[in-house]
């Protein structure tokens, strides 16, 4: 929702906008122990992807 609001303002003002989102919600289930989500590990992995993407977007 926040990204949509920012995108709308950027569009109205002729400013380029890109958003990269990550879902961190964990749905509880009977297999929760098997589906454990390590948020710190996920952030590290995301950083390995997002930083090169951001650098590439700067060159466009």
SVG drawing of the C-alpha trace seen along z (x, -y; Angstrom):
<svg xmlns="http://www.w3.org/2000/svg" viewBox="-2 -17 28 47">
<polyline fill="none" stroke="black" stroke-width="0.4" points="0.0,0.0 2.8,-2.5 4.6,-1.7 1.3,-2.4 0.9,-5.8 4.5,-6.8 4.2,-5.5 1.1,-7.6 2.8,-10.8 5.8,-10.1 3.7,-9.4 1.8,-12.7 5.1,-14.6 7.0,-12.9 9.5,-11.2 10.7,-7.7 9.9,-5.1 10.7,-1.5 9.9,0.7 11.4,3.9 9.4,5.7 9.9,8.7 7.2,10.6 8.2,11.4 4.9,12.7 4.9,16.3 1.7,18.2 1.4,20.6 0.7,24.2 1.1,27.7 4.5,27.8 5.7,24.5 9.0,26.0 9.9,27.2 9.0,23.8 11.0,21.7 11.9,18.4 15.2,16.8 14.6,13.1 18.2,12.1 19.4,14.7 16.7,13.6 17.8,9.9 21.4,10.9 20.2,12.9 18.0,10.0 20.9,7.6 23.0,9.7 20.2,9.3 18.9,5.8 22.2,3.9 23.4,5.0 19.9,4.3 19.9,0.8 23.3,0.1 22.2,1.3 19.1,-0.9 21.2,-4.0 23.0,-3.4 19.7,-3.4"/>
</svg>
